[in-house]
Each structure stands twice: as structure tokens, then as C-alpha cells.
Amino acid sequence: MPESNETRERILRIAEIIIEELKLEEITSESFDPDMDLVDELGVDSMDLATVVLVLQDEYGVFIDEDDYPKLKTIRMIAEYLQSRLQGRKG
């Protein structure tokens, strides 16, 4: 199933947040592989993830439970998680 524009834009925005918060200089939001494992391949630790989560919560107006952090392994997984939280809020 092809990605919607909304999903693609969300993936790019999440990549921008991660790049900005973690001060990644070698990568752009367009070149960031949305399926890259943030912990195993990028070396994101729990403090980095907590920082990113705080920004995502502010940006999208959703609460992300600490128990859900293991579900946030890639940008695509974060985008899908946020989508499900946003849809759940509408209902």
C-alpha cells in the first residue's frame, strides 16, 4: 500500500525533529531511511528517545506512554504510532 501524503509528511517531520534534537549533521530528512533502527543503527539511547518523545508530544498533542517506547524503533513506526494515537483521539 503506497504511503499517503500525510504519512510521508509526518515521516519527514519526525526525521526533522530527530535530526534537530540529536544534532545529526550527516543526514537530512529526505535522506533519512524511515526504516532505520534508531537504537541499533543510529545509536539513539533512552535519554535521546525521551527528548524526541517530549518534542513529538508537544508537536502532535498526544501523550506517549513510556511503556510504548519499544514500539518507537524506526521513524515509520513512530509515524504509525502517532497516526493511531491521533485517530484514537478523534473517536
N, C-alpha and C positions, 0 to 999 in steps of 0.2 A: 504494500500500500504506500503510495507516494506521500511525502510529508506535505502538510498544508503550509501555506504561507505563514500562518500564525505560529505553527510549530517551528518552522525554520527561523522566524524572527526571534522566538523565545530562546532557541538554541544559541543564536548569535549573541543575544543579550546576556545569557548566562555565561557564555565564553568571555564576553567583555568584562563582566563582574569578576570572574575568576582571575583573568589577566591583570585587572586593575588591583584587586585586593592582595594577590600573591606576588605582585610586581614582576610578572613574567615579561621578559624583554625580547625573547627569541620567537615569539608566536603572536599571530593576530587572530581575531575572532573568526575570520574567514578560513584561516589555515588550521584552526584548532579542530582536531578529529573529535567529533561528538561521541565517539565510542571508545575513546582512550580512557583507560582505567586511571582515575585521578590519583589513587593511592599507589598502586603498583607501578604505573608507568611515569607518572608526573611527580610522585613523592609527596603528595599532599598529606599532612599529618592531621590529627584530630583538632588541633588548635586552628590550623588553616581552614579546615572544613567548618568549624564553628563560626569563624569570622565570615566566611562566604554565606553560611546559612542565615546569619543575622541580616546581612545585606539583602538576601533573597526575600526574607520575611518582610522587610521594610518595602522593598520594591513591589512585591506581589500581594501584600496584605494578608498573608496566610501564616499560620503557626506550623512550624516543622518540629515535631517531637524528636528529642534526642534518640529515642529508640528507632527512629526511621533513618538515621544517618547511614546505616549499612546499605540502604536502598539507593543511596546517592553516589554510586560508584563512577558514573560517567555523566557527561553533560546531557546526553539523550535521556538517561534515567532520571536526572533531575528535572528535565523539561516535562517528562511524562508524569512524574510525581506531582509537580506543580499544577499541571493540567487537571489531574484527578482531584487535587485539593480545591482548585478553583471551581470545578464542576460541582463538587460536593457542597460548596458554599452557596451555589445558586439554588439548589434544590430544597 
